[in-house]
């Protein structure tokens, strides 16, 4: 793949340090800083020295099931590439092959980019006819003068061209068969199967967080150096034809996204299988002769006549496009069934739940062990700058999988807030009583008299009742704006920092436009993608397209406020515990009316807002 560009931190957002007098009235202080802070979308507030509320959450009672986050699936452009490679892998798996990605100039070939550029240049035939392969190599930033154009053509023709033929619905009888070259040292691609995993837990996820290499060689070496393995068309011999009689183990490579249509009855009916494939001599000749190749119409060369595992149609191995040199190992699908599988619509992306429930202590032990093992140093010695650069490297690569877990949106109503509350279990000292009624206590802020949410009678988790967040290194919250474009406030009770990114409200539509332009495939299948909080994009990418982005590191004991319609995202530097809630000031009412006029569902009617809030 292309060389990763080192992450450049965006400029810092404003940091405010109110005096004790200013801090006494939250809404008055927020209104004072708003003209400055809303220009960056987010800001950080450091409370006056000595303001340290006791941690009141019932640690023994708190338990939660975190979300699983595979980092490179979070980033929009990387997810597009992974979805594409999964489709290619499925295509070849259904033909009994394993996708193996070649190296070019000592780097894994970016098949997604190669496919995109060839399409932009008019397609395979045009690029060949007009000899544009050198131009393709140049556009992929390969050095000139090494005849890499012909190498790219070979890889495209071998791996991508057959897939695109099926996607275009081209007739198998009117296309030229590509010549296949088997002289490259490729590496096996392990599919993500993003959609299918949403409902089926993988056995590998019994380990809560791990670092693994995306590309794996035949010998299991986790390094990305080339290894001697066969190309995408090479297979072990397993007769799966009319005259076949050899029994072979199934290939271990599994694509969970493939529904084995037509094969279930075959599995449950061994007699039928033996009759068709292992006991040909017992079948009447007139029945056997019914199996003819659907391309050439002949039934000769029976040892090269394949039966589809989806529909039982027959094809000669040498009539297929591309031709098969050997009989496939494992299940094989004919062109018709293959096209049906590859054209299935993509489903919505979302996070899976981890397979286990954690206590706070157990999650902390796992999180600290992960970070110290990953960076090979004590967790408190890892620089925040290093974690930040590594995070953005990991979300942009398809060659490495890093999986983490995030305890997000845990209801404080069920397990108790981190702030003290009246009639709570924690016993407060006399000098701690002030925190019960403090406006900065997130249980109080949404329902203070200046807050519009006092007009909402329902207890809404996250909106009026705080949510709790238990993070680990690299766990992420994706680009989003708050419900009803409201304010939000986040307090980090303890633990390692939380890194934030924000964009001001006036560029909200621009940010959405950039993400849709750079990853249109995701929005075609999921138009409300940015409402789902499952997608990030590198701030450097957004900034390169004119979207201003700002950052901050929120340390323990600090607040971060996000302003109405300000997109924000970020990640955790390590094990920490945060709490967040929404609030709405009078200046927000105008934003609410705009939200409502765009057809969104709200707590209030427009007439109620106009009659009751502008007083």
C-alpha positions as CSV (number, residue, x, y, z in Angstrom):
1,X,0.0,0.0,0.0
2,X,1.0,3.6,-0.3
3,X,3.4,5.1,2.2
4,X,1.7,6.3,5.4
5,X,1.9,10.0,5.9
6,X,2.8,11.1,9.4
7,X,0.0,12.7,11.3
8,X,0.3,16.4,12.0
9,X,-1.6,17.5,15.1
10,X,-4.2,20.2,14.4
11,X,-4.1,23.5,16.3
12,X,-5.2,23.6,19.9
13,X,-8.6,24.6,20.9
14,X,-9.1,27.4,23.6
15,X,-8.4,26.5,27.2
16,X,-10.2,28.5,29.9
17,X,-9.3,28.7,33.6
18,X,-12.1,30.5,35.4
19,X,-11.7,32.2,38.8
20,X,-13.7,30.8,41.7
21,X,-16.1,33.6,41.2
22,X,-16.6,32.9,37.5
23,X,-16.8,29.2,38.2
24,X,-19.7,29.7,40.6
25,X,-22.2,30.2,37.8
26,X,-21.7,27.6,34.9
27,X,-24.2,29.1,32.5
28,X,-23.0,32.6,32.9
29,X,-19.4,31.5,32.4
30,X,-20.2,29.5,29.3
31,X,-22.2,32.4,27.9
32,X,-19.1,34.6,28.5
33,X,-16.7,32.3,26.6
34,X,-19.1,31.3,23.9
35,X,-18.0,34.0,21.3
36,X,-14.5,32.6,21.4
37,X,-15.1,28.9,22.0
38,X,-17.8,28.4,19.4
39,X,-15.2,29.4,16.7
40,X,-13.4,26.1,17.3
41,X,-16.4,23.9,18.1
42,X,-14.9,22.6,21.3
43,X,-13.1,24.1,24.3
44,X,-11.5,22.9,27.5
45,X,-12.2,24.2,31.0
46,X,-9.8,23.7,34.0
47,X,-11.7,24.2,37.3
48,X,-10.1,26.4,40.0
49,X,-7.4,24.7,42.0
50,X,-8.9,22.6,44.8
51,X,-12.1,21.8,43.0
52,X,-12.0,18.0,43.2
53,X,-15.3,16.2,43.6
54,X,-15.1,12.8,45.3
55,X,-15.6,9.8,43.0
56,X,-19.0,8.5,43.9
57,X,-19.6,5.6,41.5
58,X,-20.3,2.3,43.0
59,X,-17.2,0.5,41.7
60,X,-18.3,-2.9,43.1
61,X,-21.7,-2.7,41.4
62,X,-20.5,-1.3,38.1
63,X,-20.2,-3.9,35.3
64,X,-20.6,-3.5,31.6
65,X,-20.3,-5.1,28.2
66,X,-18.0,-3.0,26.0
67,X,-18.1,-2.4,22.2
68,X,-15.5,-4.1,20.0
69,X,-13.7,-1.6,17.8
70,X,-11.4,-2.7,15.0
71,X,-9.5,0.4,14.3
72,X,-9.0,0.3,10.6
73,X,-12.7,-0.3,10.1
74,X,-13.5,3.0,11.9
75,X,-11.8,5.2,9.3
76,X,-14.1,5.9,6.3
77,X,-11.6,5.6,3.4
78,X,-9.9,2.5,5.0
79,X,-13.3,0.8,5.4
80,X,-14.1,1.4,1.8
81,X,-10.9,-0.4,0.9
82,X,-11.6,-3.3,3.3
83,X,-15.1,-3.7,1.9
84,X,-13.7,-3.8,-1.7
85,X,-11.0,-6.3,-0.7
86,X,-13.7,-8.5,1.1
87,X,-15.7,-8.5,-2.2
88,X,-12.7,-9.6,-4.1
89,X,-11.9,-12.2,-1.5
90,X,-15.4,-13.5,-1.6
91,X,-15.3,-13.6,-5.4
92,X,-12.2,-15.8,-5.5
93,X,-13.3,-17.9,-2.5
94,X,-16.5,-18.9,-4.3
95,X,-14.3,-20.2,-7.1
96,X,-12.3,-22.2,-4.7
97,X,-9.4,-19.8,-4.4
98,X,-7.7,-17.6,-1.7
99,X,-7.1,-13.9,-2.5
100,X,-3.3,-13.2,-2.2
101,X,-2.1,-9.7,-2.7
102,X,1.2,-9.1,-4.5
103,X,4.1,-6.9,-3.6
104,X,5.2,-4.1,-5.9
105,X,8.4,-2.2,-5.0
106,X,8.5,-4.0,-1.7
107,X,5.0,-2.8,-0.7
108,X,1.7,-4.5,-0.7
109,X,-0.2,-3.5,-3.9
110,X,-3.1,-1.2,-3.4
111,X,-5.7,-3.2,-5.3
112,X,-8.5,-0.7,-4.5
113,X,-6.5,2.2,-6.0
114,X,-5.4,0.2,-9.0
115,X,-9.0,-0.8,-9.7
116,X,-10.2,2.8,-9.3
117,X,-7.6,4.3,-11.6
118,X,-8.1,1.8,-14.3
119,X,-11.8,2.6,-14.2
120,X,-11.1,6.3,-14.4
121,X,-8.9,5.8,-17.4
122,X,-11.7,4.0,-19.3
123,X,-11.4,0.4,-18.2
124,X,-9.0,-2.5,-18.9
125,X,-9.5,-2.7,-22.6
126,X,-9.0,1.1,-23.2
127,X,-5.9,1.2,-20.9
128,X,-4.4,-1.7,-22.8
129,X,-5.3,-0.4,-26.2
130,X,-3.9,3.1,-25.5
131,X,-1.0,1.9,-23.5
132,X,-1.8,3.8,-20.3
133,X,-0.3,1.4,-17.8
134,X,2.8,3.5,-17.3
135,X,0.4,6.4,-16.6
136,X,-1.4,4.2,-14.0
137,X,2.0,3.4,-12.4
138,X,2.8,7.1,-12.3
139,X,-0.6,7.9,-10.7
140,X,0.1,5.3,-8.1
141,X,3.3,7.2,-7.3
142,X,5.6,4.3,-8.4
143,X,9.1,5.4,-9.6
144,X,9.5,5.7,-13.4
145,X,11.8,3.6,-15.6
146,X,11.2,0.2,-14.0
147,X,8.5,-1.1,-16.5
148,X,6.1,-1.3,-13.6
149,X,3.2,-0.6,-15.9
150,X,3.3,-4.1,-17.4
151,X,3.5,-5.6,-13.9
152,X,0.4,-3.7,-12.8
153,X,-1.3,-4.9,-15.9
154,X,-0.5,-8.5,-15.1
155,X,-1.8,-8.1,-11.5
156,X,-4.9,-6.4,-12.7
157,X,-5.6,-9.0,-15.3
158,X,-5.0,-11.8,-12.9
159,X,-6.9,-10.6,-9.9
160,X,-9.3,-7.8,-10.7
161,X,-10.3,-8.2,-14.4
162,X,-12.3,-11.4,-13.8
163,X,-14.1,-9.8,-10.9
164,X,-15.0,-6.7,-13.0
165,X,-16.2,-8.9,-15.9
166,X,-18.7,-10.5,-13.6
167,X,-19.7,-7.1,-12.1
168,X,-20.3,-5.8,-15.6
169,X,-22.4,-8.8,-16.7
170,X,-20.2,-9.5,-19.7
171,X,-20.9,-12.6,-21.7
172,X,-18.4,-15.4,-21.0
173,X,-18.4,-16.3,-24.6
174,X,-17.3,-13.0,-26.1
175,X,-14.4,-12.0,-24.0
176,X,-10.7,-12.8,-24.4
177,X,-9.3,-15.2,-21.8
178,X,-6.5,-13.5,-19.8
179,X,-3.2,-15.2,-19.6
180,X,-2.2,-15.8,-16.0
181,X,1.3,-15.3,-14.7
182,X,2.4,-17.1,-11.6
183,X,5.7,-15.6,-10.7
184,X,5.0,-13.2,-7.8
185,X,5.4,-13.6,-4.1
186,X,2.0,-12.7,-2.8
187,X,0.5,-12.5,0.7
188,X,-2.8,-13.9,1.8
189,X,-5.6,-11.5,2.6
190,X,-7.7,-12.3,5.6
191,X,-11.2,-10.9,5.0
192,X,-12.8,-8.7,7.6
193,X,-16.4,-9.8,6.7
194,X,-17.6,-6.6,8.4
195,X,-21.3,-7.0,7.8
196,X,-21.6,-10.6,8.7
197,X,-19.7,-10.2,12.0
198,X,-22.4,-7.8,13.3
199,X,-24.5,-10.8,14.3
200,X,-22.0,-13.6,14.5
201,X,-19.3,-13.5,17.0
202,X,-15.9,-14.9,15.9
203,X,-14.1,-17.4,18.1
204,X,-11.0,-15.3,17.8
205,X,-12.7,-12.6,19.9
206,X,-12.3,-14.6,23.1
207,X,-9.2,-12.4,23.6
208,X,-10.6,-8.9,24.4
209,X,-7.8,-6.9,22.7
210,X,-5.0,-7.9,20.5
211,X,-2.6,-6.7,17.9
212,X,-2.4,-8.8,14.8
213,X,-0.9,-8.5,11.3
214,X,-3.4,-8.1,8.5
215,X,-1.3,-9.8,5.9
216,X,-0.2,-13.4,6.7
217,X,2.3,-15.5,4.8
218,X,1.9,-19.2,4.1
219,X,4.3,-20.1,6.8
220,X,2.6,-17.9,9.4
221,X,5.3,-15.2,9.5
222,X,3.7,-12.0,10.8
223,X,6.2,-9.7,9.1
224,X,5.1,-8.1,5.8
225,X,8.1,-9.2,3.9
226,X,7.3,-11.3,0.8
227,X,7.1,-15.0,1.2
228,X,7.1,-17.8,-1.4
229,X,3.5,-18.6,-2.0
230,X,1.3,-19.3,-5.0
231,X,-0.8,-16.9,-6.9
232,X,-4.6,-16.4,-6.7
233,X,-5.3,-19.2,-9.1
234,X,-3.1,-22.0,-7.8
235,X,-4.9,-24.8,-6.0
236,X,-4.4,-28.3,-4.7
237,X,-6.0,-31.0,-6.9
238,X,-9.4,-32.1,-5.6
239,X,-11.5,-33.8,-8.2
240,X,-15.0,-32.3,-7.9
241,X,-16.3,-33.5,-11.3
242,X,-18.6,-36.0,-12.8
243,X,-15.9,-38.7,-12.7
244,X,-14.2,-37.6,-9.4
245,X,-13.5,-40.3,-6.8
246,X,-10.8,-38.7,-4.6
247,X,-11.7,-37.5,-1.1
248,X,-10.0,-34.4,0.3
249,X,-10.2,-32.3,3.4
250,X,-12.1,-29.0,3.1
251,X,-10.0,-25.9,2.8
252,X,-9.7,-24.1,6.2
253,X,-10.0,-20.6,4.8
254,X,-13.5,-19.5,5.6
255,X,-15.6,-16.6,4.4
256,X,-18.5,-16.1,6.8
257,X,-20.2,-13.6,4.5
258,X,-21.0,-16.4,1.9
259,X,-24.2,-18.1,2.3
260,X,-23.8,-21.7,1.1
261,X,-27.0,-21.8,-0.9
262,X,-27.8,-25.1,-2.4
263,X,-25.1,-26.9,-0.4
264,X,-27.1,-27.6,2.8
265,X,-29.0,-30.4,1.2
266,X,-25.8,-31.9,-0.2
267,X,-24.3,-31.9,3.3
268,X,-27.3,-33.6,4.8
269,X,-27.7,-36.0,2.0
270,X,-24.4,-37.9,1.6
271,X,-26.1,-40.6,-0.5
272,X,-26.9,-38.0,-3.2
273,X,-23.3,-36.8,-3.2
274,X,-21.9,-40.3,-3.4
275,X,-24.3,-41.1,-6.2
276,X,-23.4,-38.1,-8.3
277,X,-19.6,-37.9,-7.7
278,X,-18.2,-41.1,-6.3
279,X,-20.3,-43.9,-7.8
280,X,-20.7,-42.7,-11.3
281,X,-20.8,-46.3,-12.5
282,X,-24.1,-46.8,-10.7
283,X,-25.8,-44.0,-12.6
284,X,-27.6,-44.7,-15.8
285,X,-25.7,-43.3,-18.8
286,X,-28.7,-41.2,-20.0
287,X,-28.7,-39.4,-16.6
288,X,-24.9,-38.9,-16.7
289,X,-25.1,-37.4,-20.2
290,X,-27.4,-34.7,-19.0
291,X,-24.3,-32.9,-17.4
292,X,-22.9,-30.8,-20.2
293,X,-20.9,-27.6,-20.1
294,X,-23.2,-24.6,-20.3
295,X,-20.6,-22.6,-22.3
296,X,-19.5,-25.0,-25.0
297,X,-22.5,-27.4,-24.8
298,X,-20.3,-30.5,-24.8
299,X,-20.2,-33.3,-22.2
300,X,-16.7,-34.6,-23.1
301,X,-13.6,-34.5,-21.0
302,X,-15.6,-35.4,-17.9
303,X,-12.7,-35.1,-15.6
304,X,-12.6,-31.4,-16.3
305,X,-16.4,-30.9,-15.9
306,X,-17.3,-29.0,-12.7
307,X,-20.6,-29.2,-10.9
308,X,-21.6,-25.9,-9.2
309,X,-22.2,-26.2,-5.4
310,X,-25.0,-23.6,-5.7
311,X,-27.1,-24.9,-8.6
312,X,-25.5,-28.1,-10.0
313,X,-24.9,-26.5,-13.4
314,X,-21.8,-27.9,-15.2
315,X,-18.8,-26.1,-16.7
316,X,-15.5,-27.2,-18.2
317,X,-12.6,-25.8,-16.2
318,X,-11.0,-24.6,-19.5
319,X,-14.2,-22.8,-20.6
320,X,-14.4,-20.6,-17.6
321,X,-13.2,-17.0,-17.6
322,X,-10.5,-17.1,-16.5
323,X,-9.9,-20.8,-17.1
324,X,-9.0,-23.0,-14.2
325,X,-5.7,-24.9,-14.4
326,X,-6.8,-27.3,-11.7
327,X,-10.0,-28.5,-10.1
328,X,-10.9,-26.2,-7.3
329,X,-10.4,-27.2,-3.7
330,X,-13.5,-26.7,-1.5
331,X,-16.9,-25.4,-2.7
332,X,-17.1,-23.9,-6.1
333,X,-19.7,-21.6,-7.6
334,X,-20.6,-21.1,-11.3
335,X,-20.6,-17.7,-12.9
336,X,-24.4,-17.3,-12.4
337,X,-24.3,-18.1,-8.7
338,X,-21.1,-16.1,-8.3
339,X,-22.7,-13.0,-9.8
340,X,-25.7,-13.4,-7.4
341,X,-23.5,-13.6,-4.3
342,X,-21.3,-10.6,-5.3
343,X,-24.2,-8.4,-6.1
344,X,-25.9,-8.7,-2.7
345,X,-26.5,-5.2,-1.2
346,X,-24.3,-4.2,1.7
347,X,-25.9,-3.8,5.1
348,X,-25.4,-1.1,7.7
349,X,-22.1,-1.0,9.6
350,X,-22.2,-1.0,13.4
351,X,-20.2,-2.0,16.4
352,X,-20.4,-5.5,17.9
353,X,-20.7,-6.2,21.6
354,X,-17.8,-7.9,23.3
355,X,-18.4,-11.6,24.3
356,X,-17.8,-10.9,28.0
357,X,-19.0,-8.6,30.8
358,X,-16.4,-6.6,32.7
359,X,-16.1,-5.1,36.2
360,X,-14.2,-1.9,36.3
361,X,-11.2,-3.6,37.9
362,X,-11.1,-6.4,35.2
363,X,-11.4,-3.9,32.4
364,X,-8.6,-1.8,33.9
365,X,-6.3,-4.7,34.2
366,X,-6.9,-5.7,30.5
367,X,-6.5,-2.1,29.3
368,X,-3.2,-1.5,31.1
369,X,-1.8,-4.8,30.0
370,X,-2.7,-4.1,26.4
371,X,-1.1,-0.6,26.4
372,X,2.1,-1.7,28.2
373,X,2.5,-4.7,25.9
374,X,1.8,-2.7,22.7
375,X,4.3,0.1,23.4
376,X,6.7,-2.1,25.5
377,X,6.9,0.4,28.3
378,X,4.9,1.3,31.4
379,X,1.6,3.0,30.5
380,X,2.4,6.2,32.3
381,X,5.7,6.6,30.3
382,X,4.1,6.5,26.8
383,X,4.0,10.1,25.4
384,X,0.6,11.3,24.3
385,X,2.1,12.4,21.0
386,X,3.3,8.9,20.2
387,X,-0.1,7.4,21.0
388,X,-1.8,10.0,18.8
389,X,0.4,9.4,15.8
390,X,0.1,5.6,16.2
391,X,-3.7,5.8,16.4
392,X,-4.0,7.6,13.1
393,X,-1.5,5.2,11.5
394,X,-3.4,2.2,12.6
395,X,-6.8,3.5,11.4
396,X,-5.3,4.1,7.9
397,X,-3.7,0.7,7.3
398,X,-5.2,-2.5,6.0
399,X,-2.0,-4.5,6.8
400,X,-2.5,-4.5,10.6
401,X,-5.5,-5.2,12.7
402,X,-5.7,-3.7,16.2
403,X,-8.8,-4.5,18.1
404,X,-9.8,-2.7,21.3
405,X,-12.9,-2.3,23.5
406,X,-14.8,0.7,24.8
407,X,-17.3,0.9,27.6
408,X,-19.5,3.6,26.1
409,X,-23.0,4.9,27.0
410,X,-23.2,3.2,30.3
411,X,-26.3,4.4,32.2
412,X,-25.5,6.4,35.3
413,X,-29.1,5.8,36.5
414,X,-28.3,2.1,36.8
415,X,-24.8,2.1,38.3
416,X,-24.6,5.6,39.8
417,X,-22.9,8.8,38.7
418,X,-19.2,9.5,39.3
419,X,-20.4,12.7,40.9
420,X,-22.1,12.6,44.4
421,X,-25.9,12.7,44.4
422,X,-28.4,13.2,47.1
423,X,-29.3,9.9,48.9
424,X,-26.4,8.3,47.2
425,X,-24.4,5.4,48.8
426,X,-21.2,7.4,49.3
427,X,-20.9,9.2,52.6
428,X,-19.5,12.7,52.1
429,X,-17.3,14.6,54.4
430,X,-18.5,18.1,55.4
431,X,-16.1,19.8,53.0
432,X,-17.5,17.7,50.2
433,X,-21.1,18.6,50.6
434,X,-20.7,21.5,48.1
435,X,-20.4,19.1,45.2
436,X,-23.9,17.8,45.7
437,X,-25.4,21.1,44.6
438,X,-22.6,22.3,42.3
439,X,-23.8,23.4,38.9
440,X,-20.8,21.6,37.4
441,X,-22.1,18.3,38.9
442,X,-23.3,16.8,35.6
443,X,-26.4,15.5,37.3
444,X,-27.4,19.1,38.0
445,X,-26.3,21.0,35.0
446,X,-29.1,19.9,32.5
447,X,-31.8,20.9,34.9
448,X,-30.5,24.2,36.3
449,X,-33.0,27.0,35.9
450,X,-31.3,28.6,32.8
451,X,-31.3,25.3,31.0
452,X,-34.1,24.8,28.4
453,X,-34.1,21.1,29.3
454,X,-36.0,21.9,32.5
455,X,-39.1,22.0,30.3
456,X,-38.5,18.3,29.4
457,X,-40.2,16.1,32.0
458,X,-38.8,12.7,30.8
459,X,-35.5,11.4,32.1
460,X,-33.5,10.9,28.9
461,X,-30.3,8.9,29.3
462,X,-27.4,10.9,27.9
463,X,-29.5,14.0,27.4
464,X,-30.7,14.7,31.0
465,X,-29.1,11.8,32.8
466,X,-25.3,11.4,32.4
467,X,-23.7,8.6,30.6
468,X,-20.5,6.9,31.8
469,X,-17.5,6.0,29.6
470,X,-14.7,3.6,30.4
471,X,-11.9,3.8,27.9
472,X,-8.7,2.0,27.0
473,X,-5.8,2.9,24.7
474,X,-7.0,3.6,21.1
475,X,-10.8,3.2,22.0
476,X,-12.5,5.9,19.9
477,X,-15.6,8.0,19.7
478,X,-16.4,8.9,16.0
479,X,-17.4,12.1,14.3
480,X,-20.8,13.3,15.3
481,X,-22.9,16.2,16.5
482,X,-25.2,16.0,19.6
483,X,-28.9,15.1,19.4
484,X,-30.9,18.2,18.6
485,X,-27.6,20.0,18.0
486,X,-27.4,20.6,21.7
487,X,-24.3,21.4,23.9
488,X,-22.5,18.6,25.6
489,X,-20.1,18.6,28.5
490,X,-17.6,15.8,29.4
491,X,-15.8,15.5,32.7
492,X,-12.8,13.1,33.0
493,X,-13.0,11.8,36.6
494,X,-9.6,9.9,36.5
495,X,-7.2,8.0,34.4
496,X,-5.2,8.7,31.3
497,X,-6.1,11.6,28.9
498,X,-8.8,11.7,26.3
499,X,-7.8,13.3,23.0
500,X,-10.5,15.4,21.3
501,X,-11.0,16.9,17.8
502,X,-13.6,19.4,16.9
503,X,-14.9,21.5,14.0
504,X,-17.0,24.6,14.4
505,X,-20.7,24.7,13.6
506,X,-20.3,26.8,10.5
507,X,-18.4,24.1,8.7
508,X,-20.7,21.2,9.7
509,X,-22.2,20.9,6.2
510,X,-18.7,21.2,4.6
511,X,-17.4,18.4,6.8
512,X,-20.3,16.2,5.8
513,X,-19.7,17.0,2.2
514,X,-16.0,16.1,2.3
515,X,-16.7,12.8,4.0
516,X,-19.4,11.9,1.5
517,X,-17.1,12.9,-1.4
518,X,-14.1,10.9,-0.2
519,X,-16.1,7.8,0.8
520,X,-19.3,7.8,-1.3
521,X,-19.6,4.0,-1.2
522,X,-20.3,4.2,2.5
523,X,-23.1,6.8,2.2
524,X,-24.7,5.1,-0.7
525,X,-25.5,2.1,1.5
526,X,-26.0,4.0,4.7
527,X,-27.1,7.6,4.0
528,X,-27.4,8.5,7.8
529,X,-23.9,7.2,8.5
530,X,-22.8,10.2,10.4
531,X,-25.8,9.8,12.8
532,X,-24.6,6.3,13.8
533,X,-21.3,7.4,15.5
534,X,-19.3,4.6,13.8
535,X,-17.1,6.5,11.3
536,X,-14.0,8.7,11.7
537,X,-11.8,10.5,9.2
538,X,-8.3,11.8,9.7
539,X,-8.3,15.5,10.8
540,X,-5.4,16.1,8.4
541,X,-7.6,14.8,5.5
542,X,-10.5,17.1,6.5
543,X,-8.1,20.1,6.9
544,X,-6.6,19.4,3.5
545,X,-10.1,19.9,2.1
546,X,-10.6,23.2,3.9
547,X,-12.4,22.0,7.0
548,X,-10.8,23.7,10.1
549,X,-10.2,21.1,12.9
550,X,-8.9,21.8,16.5
551,X,-7.7,19.4,19.1
552,X,-7.0,19.1,22.9
553,X,-5.9,16.6,25.4
554,X,-8.4,16.4,28.3
555,X,-6.7,15.4,31.5
556,X,-8.2,14.1,34.7
557,X,-10.2,16.8,36.4
558,X,-10.9,18.8,33.3
559,X,-14.1,19.6,31.4
560,X,-14.6,19.6,27.6
561,X,-17.6,21.4,26.1
562,X,-18.9,20.9,22.6
563,X,-21.0,23.6,21.1
564,X,-24.3,23.3,19.1
565,X,-23.8,21.6,15.7
566,X,-20.1,21.3,16.3
567,X,-18.8,17.9,15.0
568,X,-16.4,16.2,17.4
569,X,-14.5,12.9,17.7
570,X,-11.5,11.5,19.5
571,X,-9.9,8.6,21.3
572,X,-8.6,7.6,24.7
573,X,-4.9,7.5,25.5
574,X,-5.4,4.7,28.1
575,X,-7.6,3.4,30.9
576,X,-9.9,6.2,32.1
577,X,-13.4,7.0,33.4
578,X,-15.4,9.9,32.0
579,X,-19.0,11.2,32.3
580,X,-21.0,13.3,29.9
581,X,-24.4,14.9,29.5
582,X,-26.2,17.4,27.3
583,X,-27.4,20.8,28.2
584,X,-29.2,23.6,26.4
585,X,-28.9,27.4,27.0
586,X,-31.2,30.1,25.7
587,X,-28.9,30.8,22.7
588,X,-29.5,27.2,21.6
589,X,-33.2,27.8,20.9
590,X,-32.5,29.4,17.6
591,X,-30.5,26.3,16.6
592,X,-33.4,24.1,17.7
593,X,-35.8,25.9,15.4
594,X,-33.4,25.4,12.5
595,X,-33.2,21.7,13.4
596,X,-36.9,21.4,13.5
597,X,-37.5,23.2,10.2
598,X,-35.2,20.6,8.6
599,X,-37.8,17.9,9.5
600,X,-36.1,16.4,12.5
601,X,-38.0,14.9,15.5
602,X,-37.9,16.9,18.7
603,X,-38.9,17.2,22.3
604,X,-40.8,20.4,21.6
605,X,-43.3,21.7,19.0
606,X,-42.1,24.8,17.1
607,X,-45.0,26.8,18.5
608,X,-44.1,25.8,22.1
609,X,-40.5,26.9,21.5
610,X,-41.6,30.3,20.1
611,X,-44.2,30.9,22.8
612,X,-42.2,29.8,25.9
613,X,-38.5,30.1,25.2
614,X,-38.1,33.6,23.9
615,X,-38.9,35.4,27.1
